[in-house]
Amino acid sequence: MQKKNQHLGALITTLKRQAIEKQRPLWKRIASDLEKPSRQRRAVNLWKLDKFAKDGEIVIVPGKVLGDGVLTKKVTVAAFSYSAEARKKLDKNAITISELLKKQPDGKGIRIMG
């Protein structure tokens, strides 16, 4: 029997609604990525974020952020989940996708990583 994460289901519904209301394909893309089984969702290490993200950028990871590496740039990272080490290293720069959706409902200036 498969257990469904209620928080994840609510987030996907909210993202789809936002995509339709604001006509932003970014949120639809994030919702479809989060609908995948957990084994197929993205997992991104901090070193990869540091390598590809630009300073001052907002990055969204539709999956999990892992703590391998160091983030030397000032980057805001939004993800569905974080490892304990990644959360500790990112400190105040780590937010949830729900928080990002409230801060920037238009979805402009956000880069998908994975």
Order of alpha helices (4+ residues) and beta strands (2+ residues): alpha-alpha-beta-alpha-beta-beta-alpha-beta-alpha-beta
